[in-house]
Amino acid sequence: MKEIPLSVPNLSSDIVENLRECIKTGWVSSGGKYIVEFEKKLACYLNVDEVVGVQSGTAALHLVYKYFNFTGCEVICPTVTFVASINPLLYESASPVFMDCDDTLNMDLDKLEDFCFYCCDFIDGKLINRRTKKHVKGLVVVHVFGNPINMERVLDIARFYNLIVIEDAAEALGSYYTKGEYKNKYCGTIGDAGIISFNANKIITTGGGGVIVSSNKDLLNKVRFWSVQSKTNPLTFVHDEIGYNYRMLNINAALGVSQLEKLEEFIETKKQNYQKYQKYLNHIKGLRLLPFNENTRSNNWFYSLIVDNPFPESRDELLKRLADNKIQTRPLWNLMHEQKHLKDFEAYKIEKAQYYQEHLLNIPCSTDLNEEEILHVASLLDIEKEPLVSVITPVYNSERFIKETIESVLNQTYTNLELIIVDDASIDNSTEIIRTYRERDTRIKYIRNTKNSGAAISRNIALENAKGRFIAFLDSDDIWDERKLEVQIAYMRKHKIGFSFTSYQIMDADGKVYERIIKAPDKVNYHYLLKNTIIGCLTVVLDRNIIGDIRMPIVRSSQDFATWLSILKNGHVAYGIKEVLAKYRKVNGSLSSNKLKALRSNWLVYRKIEKLSLVKACYVFIFYVLHALKKHVLLH
Ligand SMILES: *Cc1c(COP(=O)(O)O)cnc(C)c1O
C-alpha cells in the first residue's frame, strides 16, 4: 500500500490552462483578471456583496485586527487553534486572553461568559479586565476543523459586552447553519469580519491565499488599500500611510477559480468519507470520531479521532504505528497558551483542551482518498482485527538468501507486522542488503550484535524487543508463502489457540523445491514432541496473550526444540495447520555432519534441559532418530 497523507490538495487539470493564461499574458502578480473573478465568484458563493483577496489567511487576520485597532487592548481567543489566529494580534501589540474549548473543540462559551462576568467589569460600554485593567475589545472565534461554532450564542455574549467579533473561518469554507437565526448563512459571514484561508491543506487551495469577508464597506476598502502598500496614486507612488504587500496574486487566484467549482463536490466527498470511517470504526472500543455540530452543514474538513481507554495504545503509540505503516496523522496543535512566545498571556481555566491535546488524532481526510485506503486505515486502527505480529529473524552471513526471506515477509497479505532482524555480526554483504530494505519499509527493526553470539541469544534479543501480540519465526534463508500469517493468525484467533505450526516443504540452495511435504500433525503435546521433532521453527506462531512471554534456552543448537518443549510442558498443545505455508532451505543435501550435530544437541536437550532419565532419554531418542531418518532420507 502506498503512503496515505493526512490532507493533500486535489487539483484538476484545468488549473494548468488558467496558469498558462497568466504566464502568456504576464499577469502573474497582484493584478489580473483572476483576482477579481475569484473574489466575485466567492462573494457570490458566500452570498455577500464583496470579499477582498490577500496572500494568506494570516495576512487577512492581520489587516482585520489592524482595522479594529486592537493595539494595547485584550482580545479573547481560543487556545485550540492554529497559531496564525494569534500571531497577527502580536503584530498589532494586542494581548490574547486564552479560552478553553468544549467537547466540539470550539471555544467553550460558558467559560467565555463566566470570564466576562466574573473576571471583568463592564464600565461605560467597555469590558475591562479586572486584573490587568486593560480594555477587552475583541473576540476571535475559530470554526475548528470546519465545525461551525454556535454563532447565535457568540453574538449574544459579544453584543452584551460590546466585543468586536472576528470569525476565523480559515478551515470552514462552505460550512453554514441550517437552523436558527443564521439559517443559510455561511461561517465567516456573520461576525463583524471573517477570514478564510486557501492554504494548501485547506478544503480548496490557491497555493497560498486568503480573503477578508465583511458587510462593513469601510473595512473592505481599508484592508484592500493597505494590502497594496496604501498606494493612493499608482502613477506617482504616493502612499498616505503604512501599507503591506498582502494583495492576492493572479496566479494564486487562477487556482482558486478552478478549485471553487469543485468545492461542493469536495464537501460531499468529505462527508461520505467521514461516514465510511464512522462505519468502520464505531465498534472499536476506545476510539471515537468527533461529530460535527447539529443544525449545521459542516464542510467536514478534518476528522478528529479520540483515542482513550480501553484502546490498548496511547495516542502517541498509535500515531507512531500508523506512521510506520506509511499513514500520516497529526495530533491536535500544541495549545496556544503553552507556546513559548504566548505563555505569559492570560489563560482562563483551561482543562478540556488539555485532554484533547493528549487524546486527539487527525486521520487522513484528503478528497482523493478511496474506499480501499479508508479500509486500510480502519483495519490498522482495529487492533483487534489485525493484532501486531513480530517476526523474528536472526541473520548471520546470509547474503545469498536474505533478500528472498525479507521479501516473503514484507509481501505478506497480513500487513500489521514488524520484522525484527538481529544481525549476529555478519561480515558479508547481509548488513548492506538489509539496510536497503529498511530504507523502504519502516516495519523492519534492525539490531546488530557487536560479536557473534549464536541464534539463541539473537532470537532472545529480538524477543525482548518484540511488540507484537503474536510471535513468528523465520530464519534468514527460509521463505514464507505470502498468505501464511493471514491464514495462520485467523485460524489461531478463531480457535483461541496459543501455539500453531504448519506443513512445509524443503528446497535446495537454488530454490528447487522437493516434492515431499513435511506434514503437520493435527496436535502435538509434550510427549509427542519428545519423540518426534516435527515442528518446523519457520512455521511456528505463538500468541503471547495465551502462552505468555517466552525466551529461548541458551544452547548452541536445537534451542527451538527446547523452547517448544518448555511451552508444551506447561500443558499447552501445538496445533498443526495442514496447508503448506513455508519453505525450509537445506543448503547441503544429505545426512551430513550437521545432522550428526543435531542428534547430539537433541540428546543434550533431553538430558540437560528436560532432565530426562537415561532410560527415558534413550527411549524417546530412538523414536526421534527414526522420524528424522524418515524425514531426511525419504527426501531423495
Ligand atoms: C490555516 C489557518 C489560518 C491561516 O491561514 P494561512 O493562509 O495559512 O495564513 C488561520 N487560522 C486557522 C484556524 C487556520 O487553520
The ligand as an SDF file (V2000), in Angstrom:
LIG
                    3D

 15 15  0  0  0  0  0  0  0  0999 V2000
   -4.8290   27.8370    8.0660 C   0  0  0  0  0  0  0  0  0  0  0  0
   -5.2960   28.6540    9.1900 C   0  0  0  0  0  0  0  0  0  0  0  0
   -5.0030   30.0230    9.3070 C   0  0  0  0  0  0  0  0  0  0  0  0
   -4.0100   30.7590    8.4510 C   0  0  0  0  0  0  0  0  0  0  0  0
   -4.1140   30.6550    7.1420 O   0  0  0  0  0  0  0  0  0  0  0  0
   -2.8330   30.8350    6.1670 P   0  0  0  0  0  0  0  0  0  0  0  0
   -3.4660   31.0150    4.8690 O   0  0  0  0  0  0  0  0  0  0  0  0
   -2.0550   29.5750    6.3040 O   0  0  0  0  0  0  0  0  0  0  0  0
   -2.0680   32.0210    6.6400 O   0  0  0  0  0  0  0  0  0  0  0  0
   -5.5620   30.7230   10.3420 C   0  0  0  0  0  0  0  0  0  0  0  0
   -6.3540   30.1390   11.2450 N   0  0  0  0  0  0  0  0  0  0  0  0
   -6.6300   28.8360   11.1950 C   0  0  0  0  0  0  0  0  0  0  0  0
   -7.5570   28.2550   12.2210 C   0  0  0  0  0  0  0  0  0  0  0  0
   -6.1030   28.0420   10.1810 C   0  0  0  0  0  0  0  0  0  0  0  0
   -6.3560   26.7320   10.1600 O   0  0  0  0  0  0  0  0  0  0  0  0
  1  2  1  0
  2  3  1  0
  2 14  2  0
  3  4  1  0
  3 10  2  0
  4  5  1  0
  5  6  1  0
  6  7  2  0
  6  8  1  0
  6  9  1  0
 10 11  1  0
 11 12  2  0
 12 13  1  0
 12 14  1  0
 14 15  1  0
M  END
$$$$
